[in-house]
């Protein structure tokens, strides 16, 4: 094999590796314009190399963005200022964010119990994780919203009834660092006295010492979904005084 043939074989192999248009090159050879074909082959090779480099660079850039989490959004300890069926408005450090919700958004309580949007209220403190949907980083498509103002763990609260309201009462609590709580009861709430006997909501009055089991909202100072109320002031203890008659 002479030198010319060797060059032709190497060039052909180079064409196959780079994915150059073989038919075009062969057509050029048939025309007998070897120098023009080689020059054109070099130009096409450069273009092909640059194109493959750009494709590889773009692919690696996308992978790097995904690895670094570019576009991911997070708000820690923001306050809900408005609520609708599909959005929450959350304020953090004087900046307002629109949190967009959909069927894939997960809702959690303070201790990571499952929740839903109906439990969320204006004034609650939330953590939000999702993706930014605008360049100004004020709109988020939420994947997780955690409400740290409520807990699903049914807390137990001891206190004194201070005033009555339509569906329950306001009670003080034995904890010195907790404010008065508004207790809301329902038809499913079980009432009992200290002996375990069944009583009714009407039996609970101002001044009674009670124990309440229910869902606590730390920010709003409410206890809802009350499952049980125990009134330790019932039954009323009657003091019996005995008169001692001196023996004659």
Residue, then its C-alpha position, 0 to 999 in steps of 0.5 A: x500500500x503506497x502513501x496515498x492509499x494509506x492517507x485515504x484509509x486514515x481519512x476514511x476512518x476519521x470520517x466514520x469516527x466523526x460521523x461526516x457525510x461519507x457520500x459527499x467525500x466520496x463524490x469529491x474523490x470521484x471528481x478528482x479534486x483531492x485537495x478540495x475534498x481534504x480541505x472540505x473534510x477538515x472544515x466539516x471535521x472542525x464543525x462536527x467537533x465543535x458541535x459535539x463539544x457544544x452538545x456535551x457542554x450543554x448536557x454537562x451543564x444541565x447535569x451540573x444544575x440538577x446536581x447543585x439544585x439550581x432552581x430549587x426554592x426554600x422558605x424557612x419560618x415564613x408567615x401565612x398572610x393570605x390563603x386560597x384553594x390553590x395558593x398561599x401568600x407567605x411573608x419572610x423578612x419583609x418579602x412576600x412570596x406566592x406559593x402555588x399548590x397542586x395535587x402533588x403538594x405534600x402538607x405536614x404538621x410540626x412533627x411531620x404528621x400528614x396534614x391538608x390545606x384546611x388546617x392552615x390558617x392566616x398567621x401560621x408559620x410554615x416552611x416551604x420547599x419547591x421550585x422557583x417559577x420566576x426570575x425574581x424568586x417570588x413565586x414557588x411551585x411547592x412540593x412540601x409545605x410544613x406548618x410548624x404552628x400545628x401538631x397532629x400529636x394529640x396534646x393533653x392540656x390541664x387548666x381552669x375554664x375561664x369563660x364559655x363560648x359557642x362551641x366550647x370555652x376559654x381555659x387557662x393552662x398549667x404551663x406557665x409559658x403557654x397562653x390561654x387556649x380556646x377549646x372547640x368541642x364537637x358531637x364526637x367529644x366524650x365528656x366524663x367526670x373524675x370518676x369516669x362517669x359520662x357527663x355533657x358539655x353543659x356540665x362544664x362551667x366557669x371555674x371547673x378544672x378540666x383536662x382536654x385532649x385535642x389538636x393544638x395550634x401554637x400560633x392561634x392558641x386553639x385546641x380543636x378536634x377534641x376527643x375527650x374532656x375530663x371535668x375534675x370538679x365533678x361530681x361536686x363534693x358535699x362537705x358533711x359536718x357532724x354535730x357532737x352531742x356531749x354524753x350526759 
